[in-house]
Amino acid sequence: MSILETLELRLIMLILGIFVLVLLQKVVIIFLKFRLRTKKKSSKEIINTFKISIRIFTFFAIIYLVFFTLRLSIESIFGFSAIIGAIISFSSVQWISNFIAGLYILLIRPIAVSDFIKISDEIKGEIVEIALNYTKIRTSNNIFHLVPNRMFLRSNIINYNAYLGPIGSRKKDNYSQFDEFRLLARRLIENKVVRYTFLWGAPIADLNQTNKRILKICEIYAGIFGFKPEFFLTCLGFRMQYTIIVTTHSPTILLENIQDFRNDLITEFY
């Protein structure tokens, strides 16, 4: 067999090998997506992590297959490494930073799908997807923002999602027995909640009457949010400034109703 025929045979084997590896990658990803989505606790981050891991493994497997099939020398390996280094050096620095930030988010999980967050005082909403290069956030006006993942490493982030701690850790002086029972019942349903805080100013008036009027609106929205909004007076000036805390078990519920809640407060006083 001539050298040319041998080279052609190796190329055919290489093409077939790459085809098999890519095909296996597709089959494994489809299988994992199907298996994970049948489990309620499996999130999109887990699926993305598996997909990224499989693709990275496939890439290195193809590289190994190329060198093994073509029987390249050590000098060729070093030359290939130099080419890869040059490509990386000339590639987008932003893409690389997004890639690294995406891996960090998927593995360390400082945020997760369904979290309600605010990033850099610019975007506030619910996370609906975390990809390798971007994170998709839905705002209250139903606009989707694709935020580059590197922003999560450079910006201040407020995550309004929280976990209700053990009931025994709360001071009983601040909670009635009904509140304790309500929190316990909620914890049995779902531990993860969203706590959103904002400042709101009421016109100067009698403190007790103002509190009653705010409480009336909060009681209306208790059935909507699942928790009765809490409030307390923070300072007095030209207005009575209150800190209002809205707690709910779903960022979607918060996005759909927070503006109505604000509007009803304004209507009550103005």
N, C-alpha and C positions, 0 to 999 in steps of 0.2 A: 504493500500500500504506500503510495507516494505521500510526501509531506503535505501537499495540497489537499489530498483526499482526507488525510488525518485531521488537518485544520478544519475542513468543512464538517467532518463528523463531530468534532468538538463544539463547533458553533451550533450545530443542530441540537446536540445534547444540552448546550447552554441555554438555547432558546426554550427547549422543552422544560428544562429545570426551572427557569424563571416563570414560565407559564404555570407550571404545577404549584410553585410557591405562592404566586399571586392568587391562583384559584383556591388554594387551601386557606389563604388569608381571608378571602371573601366568605368562604363557607364557615370558618370559625367565627368570624364577626357576626354573621347572620344568626348562627346558632346561639352565641352568647347573648345577643340582643333579644332573641326570642325567650331564652331561659330566664334572663334577668327581669324582663318586663312582665313575666308571669308572677313574679314575686313583688308584693306590694311595697316592701321595704327597699327595693332596689331603686336607686336614683339615677338621673341622667349622668351625674358625675362618675358613678361607678362604670357605667357603660362606656363613657368617653375614655376613662382611664384604661380599660381593657383594650379598646380600639387603638389607642396610642401605643400601648405596650406591644400589641401584635404587629402594628405597622413598623415600629422600630426593629423588632426582632426579624421581620421579613426583609427589611432593608439590609441588615448585617448578614443575613443568610444569603441574599443575592450577591453581596460583595464577596463573601467567602466562596460561593459557587463559581463566580467569574474567575477568581484566582486559581481555584482548584482545577476547574475544567480546562482552562487555557494554559495551566502550569506556568504561570508567570514567575519570573525571578524576583529575588529580593530587591534588586534595583527598580523593577517595575512597581513593586509595592510602595517603595519610598516615593517614586515619581507620582504614583496615584495619590498618595497622601499629600504631596505638595500641591497637586491640582485641587484636591478637596479643600485644602487650607486656603488656597487663593480664591476659590469660589465663595467660601464662607466669609473671607475678609472683604470681598466686594459685594456681598449680599447685604440686604437691608438690615441695619442695626436695629431698627424698630421691630422688624419681624422676629429677630432673634430674642429681643427683650420680651416681646409678647409671648413667644414660645416658652421661654423660661418661666415667665409669670403664670402662664396657663398651667404648666406642670405643677408649680407651687400651689396654685389654687385647688387643683384637682387632688393633689396628694395631701397637703396640709389642711385643706378645707376651712380656711378662715371665713368663707362665705359658702352658701349652698343654694341650690334651686329652691325657690319659694321664700327665700329670705327677703325682708323689706329693708332696704338700705338707702343711705344718702352718701354720695361721693362728691367731694370737693365743692359742696354747696351749690352744685350745678344740676345734678341729676338725682331724683328721688323716686324710687319705685320698687317693683317686685322683680326679682331675678327669675327669668323663665328659662334661660339656657346658659350653660357655661361650656364654651368651645375652647379649642387650643389657643386661638389668637384673640378671641373677643368674648365678652359676656353680654348677653341680651337682657335689657331691663325694660319693663313695661311701666309707664308712668300713669298717673291718675286720669289723664285725658286720653288714655289708650294709645299712646305713641310709644313705639319701640325704639330704643337706643342701643346701638352696637358699640359698647365701650371697649377700647383696647385694654387687654389684660395688664399691660405695664402701668396703667393708671392706678391700679389697685396697690401697687408697690410704692407709688410716689405720692399718693393723695391721702388725705384724711377720710376715713370711712366710718360712718355710724351704722351699725347693724342693729335694727330695732327688734330683731328676734331675740327671745330670751327663754330660759327654762325656769319653770316654777320650781323652787327648791322644796325641800321637805317641809311639811306643815309645822313640824315641831321646831323648825328654825325660826319661825316668825313669832314676833312678840304678841302675846295675846292681848296686851293693853291696846293695841292698835287695830284689832280685828274682833268683830263680834262672832258669836257662834255660827250665825248664818253665813258670814263671810268665810269662816273656816270650812264649813260644809260645802259651800259653793266652790271654793278653790280645790278642795279634795275631789269633788265630783269632776271638775274640769281636768285635773291631773289624771284621773282614771281614763278619761277619753283621749287626751293628748297633752303631753308634757310641753311641747313647743308652742310658744305664743309670740305675738308681736306686740311690742310696747312702743307707742309713738307719742312723743311729747312735743307740745308747741305752746307758745305764749299767746295770750289773748287779753285784750284790754276792754274793760267795761266802764261805762260812765260813772263818775263819782256819785254814790248814793249810799243808802243805809246798808251796812255790811250784811246783816242777817237777811234782808230782803233780796239783795243781790245773790247771795249764796242759794237761797231758795229757788230763784229763777234759773240759775245755772243747773241746780240739782234736778229741776223739772225736765230740762232738755236731756240731761245725762240719763235719767230714768227711762225716757222714751227710747234712747239708743242702746240701752242695756240689752234689750232683746235682739237688736241687730248685730252688735259687736260680740255678744256672748258674755261680756263683762261690762259692768257699769263704769263709764269713764270717771276718773278721779280728778279732783282739782283742789288747788290751794292758792291763797293769796301770797304773792311774792313781794310786791312793793306798791306803795301809794305815791301818785304824782298827779299829773293832769288826768290820769285814768287809774282805775283799779286794775293792776296787772296780775293776771292769774296764770299759773302753770297748769295745763290740762294734760292728763295722761290717758290715752286711749289704748286699751288692751283688747286684743282679739286673737283668735286662733288661726286666722288666714289672712295673708297679705292682700288677697283679692277682695275680701270683704272690706278691708281698710281702704283700699284704693277706690272702691265703688261708693263708699258712704262717707268718707271723711269730709269731702267738700259740702255735702248736704248738712252734716253735723255743724260745720262752721257757719253755714248760711243760716241755720235755725238759731244759733246763738246770736248772730247779728240781728235777725228779725225780732228776737225776743226783747232786745234792748234798744234797737234803733227803728 
